[in-house]
């Protein structure tokens, strides 16, 4: 969800376009580049990135942004973006250039490095020294091929293909600020492939939660192994639009989040997309510090990091991610293995042994369900019959006793004795 406020920065002034879903409203006002950084402070403070940056800023990690494309020339991303494959080719008419708004926005939240002296102006991402691999797998709503892309079977497997492409081209974290109603077998297989290579997948929980106690599950966020991210407000409460279901793992700010747009623009919007990008940035910090850490342990570090700890809930999962605490937990987890060791443990790198290698074959008992039903029916009938017989016996006994009492009552009374013994 991207439609709150756009600022196109030209020198020291700007024109701001307010574009909610119901329409567009024009406003004007100053927007210096340093105002952008100031507007980010609440989000950065919530995630505690200043403390995290004392440990790492994401150097050495590539984050794949599977999205609508990233503008590599934006001054806050210049030099940090590798443009990968476009899996949407053919959806737009020939010669139409991609808009790349949503993808640029997400990439800036992950790895924006700002600009100007010391990079003090513009957008700074959670992992400003990380690299971005742009993989185009969706179109913006306003692109002419949007309807074709969403209806043509040629594009059904683009997300799965994008995941595999990202893994094979060095990504250690994959950001999926996208969602749909149903998963595919190809996506499940691609996600297993990514996890087997040690790649962390972070996806949006979805924006269909308004007015619902339990929102629909969104994919790929709800596929096991993927970190599903919900959005919270500035007060750290679940955003009304954020999906609420049992797949939600963690949360991050998703309301009034400022980011970069193509052509040196800046946007502020709301959605689980933004929250997902922020968590991907934290995952990149962890992978930078502990490059061999498995996706499962990265997820554990994230879920153990919230400063406000409470019971799990389907709205915000285990809570709002804290970057510094996540790195601290990761430091502890890094001393441990994600797999068991010792006698009797099967190495995950070796084929699974046959059950007949060391033991007798397992005897499989085949139960005759027909016979079970037959004899069960007979037993039930016998039980019912015995119950009926017992009931009849009780009735006959009562009748016999009643008849005996009636006969006793009909006898004449015994005569009194006429004399007494002497």
ABEGO torsion letter per residue (X at the ends): XAAABBBBBBEABBBBBBBBAAEBBBBBEBBBAAAAAAAAAAAAAAAGAAAAAAABAGBGBBBBBBBAEBBAABAAABGABBBBBBAABGABBBGBBBAGAAAAAAAAAAABAEBEBGGABEBBBABAABBBBBBBABBBAABAAAAAAAABAAAAAAAAAAAAAAAAAGBABBBBBBBBABBBAAAAAAAAAAAAAGBBBBBBAEAAABGBABBBBBOAAABBGBBBBBBBBAAGBBBAABBBBAABABBBBABGBBBBBBGGBBBBBBEAAAAAAAAAAAAAAAAAABAABBAAAAAAAAAAABABBBBBBAAAEAEBBBAAAAAAAAAAAAABBABBBEBGBBBAABBBBBAAAABBBBBBBBBBAAAAAAAAAAAAAAAAAAAAAAAAAAAAAAAAAAAAAAAAAABBBBBBBABBBX
